[in-house]
C-alpha cells in the first residue's frame, strides 16, 4: 500500500500544474480529466497525505505518464474515474491466490509455445493484476503493457550467497520473464543487470 501511495503522492506534487493544463481542455475533456485526477488522489486525501504541488510536468515523470495514460485509457472507453486509478497503478503481480509467472512450467513444456515472445506474453498474462489501495488483484493488462513499453533497463538485486544465480529458477522466471514481457509489449530493453550486494 505504501508504494501505491508513493506514486499518488508523486502525482499530487504536480496537482496544480495538471489542473492548469486540464482547465485548458474542451469542456467534455476537462470534466473527464478532472474526474480521473480526483479519483487518482482520493485515497491519499483520505489518508491525510495529499499536498497539492506545482511541480512542472517536465520534472515529474509520474505526472507526465499519468496524463498520457489516462487520456489513452479514456479513449479506449474506460470510465474516467477508473482510468485515473488505472493510470496511476505501478504495482502488478499474479492473480489472488497464485504465485509466479507460470514460466518454469512453460519452459519445461516447450511444445506449448512456438517462439520466445510467447513466453513474454505468458508473463504479461500471469502478472497483469494491479495491486493498489483501490483494488487488490484487478486485471489491468493494458496498463501493464503501457508500463512495459516504457522500460529502459531491467535490474535484479541479490543480497545473499546462500543460493547462486543458477541455483533457483527465479532469475530466469522474473528477470528473464520480465525482459521477454517488455519485448512482447514492443518495448526496448537496452540492458539488464544482476546486482550482487555484499553479503554481511
N, C-alpha and C positions, 0 to 999 in steps of 0.2 A: 504494500500500500504506500510506503514512503517513496519508493521510486516513481510510482504513478503520480503522487502529489508533486514530486520534484519537477516533472515535466509541466504540470499545470502552473506551478509557481514561476517557472521559466517563461511560460506563455504570458502570465499576468505581468511580467516585467515589461512587456510591450503592449499592455492592455489599452492605454490611452492612444498609442500610435495606431493600433489596429482600429480603434473606434473612429479615429480621424479618417483613416483610409476607407472604412466601411461607410461612413457618412457621405462619401463622395459617390457612392454607387447609386444605381436606379432604386426606386422605392421598393420594388419586389426583392431585388438582390440584397438591399440593405436590411430588410426585415428578416430574410433567411440567415444572413451572416450574423446579425445581432443575436438571433435565437441560438445559433451554433456557438458563438463566443460565450454567451451567458451559460449555456449548458456545460461548456468545457471547464469553466471556472467555478461552477456552483458548489462542488464538493470542497474546494479549498475555502470558499466563502463560509460554508457551514463550520469548517474546522478552525476558522479564525486565522487562516494563513494567506488570505487574499490581500495583496498590496499592489494596487494598480500602478504600473510604471509607464514611463515614456521612452524606453529604450528604442533606438532606431531599429527598423527591421533588418538592415544590413549587418547589425551586430547581434542579432538574435535568430540563429538558425531554427530553433524550435518554432518560433512565431512565423517565420517565413514558410516553413514546410507545412505548418498547420493551415495557414491561409490558402496555400496552393492545394493541399489535400482536401480541405473542406469544400472548396469550390468544385473539385473533381467528383467528390462523393455526392454532393447535391445534384450535380449534372447527371450522375448515374441513377438518380431517383431516390436517394436516401433522404429521410426526413431531416431537416436542418439540425434539430437537437441531437439526433443520433449521429449525424455526420460530424458535428462538433466534437462529440465524445470519442467517436472512432478516430478522428484526425489527430487527437492528442495521445492516442494509445501508442505505447512504446514497448510494452512487455507482452511476450507471446510464449505459449507453451502448448503441451498436449492437452487433449480434452480431459475433463474432470474424471478422475479415477484411473487415468492411464499414465504411463511413464515412457519417455523415449520417443524416438523418431520412426521406429519400425525399419530403419536401415540395416541393422545387423541381420535381421531375418531375410530381408530382400537380397542382400549381398550373397548370403548363403544359398538362396533360391534364384540363381541367375537366369533361369528360364522365365521369371516373372517380369523382366524388364529387357528392353532392347538396346537402349543407349544410356550413357551416364546421366544425361539430363532428366531421364525418367526417375532417377534416384533423387535428384533435386526437387522434382515435383512431388515426390513422396514425402520429402522433408517438409515442404510447404503444407501439404495436406495434413500431416501429423501435428505440426506446430502452429497452426493458424488461429489458435484460440487466445483472444486478448484477456489479460488479467488486469483489472482496474477496479477502482472503488465503485464504479458504476455497474460493473458486471464481471463475474468471475467465470472464465471459460466461454466467452462469446465468440462465435465464429466470425472472424473478420479477415478472411483470406485476401480480399482485395487490398486491405490496408497493410497487411504483412508484405504483400507483393510490392506495394509502393515503397515500404521501408527497405526492402531488399535491393530495389533498383538504385538506391542512394548509397549503398555500401561501397567504401573505397578500399578497405582492408579488413582482414579477419585476424583476430588475436585469440590465443588460448593461453591462459596463465596456469602455471604449475607451481606448487609450493611444497612438494614432498619428493622424497627419494624412495618412498616405500614401494611405489609402483613405477615402472618405467613407461615411457611414451607408448611402446607397443605391447605392454602387458595387458591392457584392457582395451575394449572397443570404443570407449568414449571419445578418443581423439578422432577416429575416422567418422564416428557417428555424428558428433556435434561439430567439430571443426571442419572436417571434410564435407559433411552433410550441409552445413551452413554455406560453405563455398559453392557447392553444387546448386543450392537453392538460389543463391544470388545469380548464378549463371542462368538458371531456368527462368528467373524473373527478368532476364535480359539486362542484368546489371553487369558491372565490370569490376572484378576484384584485381587491383593492381599488385597486391601482395598478401601473403598470410604468414603468420609467425606463431611459434610456440615460445613463450617466455618462461624460463625457469627462474624462479625466485630462490634466493639462498635458503637452504634448509637450516633451521635454527635448532 
